[in-house]
Amino acid sequence: MNNGGKINSNMQVAYVFMIISCIIGAFFLLIPLAWLIPMTLSTKKLITDYRKATGLGVCQLLFTSIFGIVAGILVLTNNEKDYHAPTSPNQQNNQNTPNNQNNPQGFID
């Protein structure tokens, strides 16, 4: 399902944790990368597209390091309501400024 440009910041955090888990797994053996890389790419898809990923979350809990466990918990708690349109820092600062430009102190006339 395409959410029209909406993102989920929890899934971005889960994706970063999966990348860290892949790096840690690569130090021990190359074989775990056979399942860590596909799980990481599936987590990346969840950043912009909502879908139920219970199986992915459980696999992350069982087959990854501590960072993957955190990512698995975030994937299991994934909710369609968590997706929002990305905002730039300028848009966030504009929300905090008063509407009246003639009044720099922000006092109400």
C-alpha positions as CSV (number, residue, x, y, z in Angstrom):
1,M,0.0,0.0,0.0
2,N,1.4,3.4,-1.0
3,N,0.8,6.1,1.6
4,G,1.4,9.1,-0.8
5,G,4.8,10.2,0.4
6,K,4.1,9.6,4.1
7,I,6.9,8.1,6.3
8,N,7.2,6.4,9.6
9,S,10.1,7.6,11.8
10,N,9.9,4.5,13.9
11,M,10.6,2.4,10.8
12,Q,13.6,4.6,10.0
13,V,15.0,3.9,13.5
14,A,14.3,0.2,13.0
15,Y,16.1,0.3,9.6
16,V,19.2,1.9,11.2
17,F,19.2,-0.7,13.9
18,M,19.0,-3.5,11.3
19,I,22.0,-2.0,9.5
20,I,24.0,-2.0,12.8
21,S,22.9,-5.6,13.3
22,C,24.1,-6.5,9.8
23,I,27.5,-4.9,10.5
24,I,27.8,-6.7,13.9
25,G,26.7,-10.0,12.2
26,A,29.3,-9.6,9.5
27,F,32.1,-9.5,12.1
28,F,31.2,-13.0,13.4
29,L,30.2,-14.9,10.3
30,L,29.2,-14.3,6.7
31,I,26.4,-16.9,6.9
32,P,24.0,-14.7,9.1
33,L,24.1,-12.0,6.4
34,A,22.0,-14.4,4.3
35,W,19.0,-13.6,6.4
36,L,20.0,-10.2,7.9
37,I,20.3,-8.4,4.5
38,P,16.7,-9.4,3.3
39,M,15.2,-8.5,6.7
40,T,17.0,-5.1,6.5
41,L,15.7,-4.4,3.0
42,S,12.2,-5.4,4.1
43,T,12.4,-3.0,7.0
44,K,13.5,-0.3,4.7
45,K,10.3,-0.8,2.6
46,L,8.2,-0.3,5.7
47,I,9.5,3.3,6.0
48,T,7.2,4.5,3.3
49,D,4.7,1.7,2.8
50,Y,2.5,0.3,5.5
51,R,1.8,-3.4,5.6
52,K,1.5,-5.9,8.4
53,A,4.9,-7.4,9.1
54,T,4.3,-9.7,12.1
55,G,6.5,-12.4,10.6
56,L,9.3,-10.0,9.9
57,G,9.2,-8.7,13.4
58,V,9.3,-12.2,15.0
59,C,12.2,-13.2,12.7
60,Q,14.0,-10.1,13.8
61,L,13.5,-11.0,17.4
62,L,14.7,-14.5,16.9
63,F,17.6,-14.2,14.4
64,T,19.3,-10.9,15.1
65,S,21.5,-9.2,17.7
66,I,20.3,-6.8,20.4
67,F,19.8,-4.0,17.8
68,G,17.7,-6.3,15.7
69,I,15.6,-7.2,18.7
70,V,14.8,-3.5,19.2
71,A,14.1,-3.2,15.5
72,G,11.8,-6.3,15.8
73,I,9.8,-4.6,18.6
74,L,9.5,-1.5,16.5
75,V,8.3,-3.5,13.5
76,L,5.8,-5.4,15.6
77,T,4.3,-2.1,17.0
78,N,4.1,-0.7,13.4
79,N,0.7,1.1,13.0
80,E,-0.8,2.8,10.0
81,K,-1.5,5.9,12.2
82,D,2.2,6.4,12.7
83,Y,2.8,7.4,9.0
84,H,2.9,11.2,8.4
85,A,4.0,13.6,5.8
86,P,7.7,14.5,6.1
87,T,8.3,18.0,7.4
88,S,11.4,20.1,6.8
89,P,13.1,22.1,9.6
90,N,11.9,25.3,8.0
91,Q,8.3,24.2,8.2
92,Q,8.7,23.3,11.9
93,N,10.2,26.7,12.7
94,N,7.5,28.6,10.8
95,Q,4.9,26.9,13.0
96,N,6.5,28.5,16.1
97,T,6.6,32.1,14.7
98,P,3.8,34.5,15.2
99,N,1.6,35.3,12.2
100,N,2.0,39.1,12.6
101,Q,5.3,40.0,11.0
102,N,5.0,43.7,12.3
103,N,5.1,42.5,15.8
104,P,8.5,40.8,16.3
105,Q,8.0,40.2,20.1
106,G,4.9,38.1,19.4
107,F,2.6,40.3,21.6
108,I,-1.1,40.2,20.7
109,D,-2.4,43.7,19.7
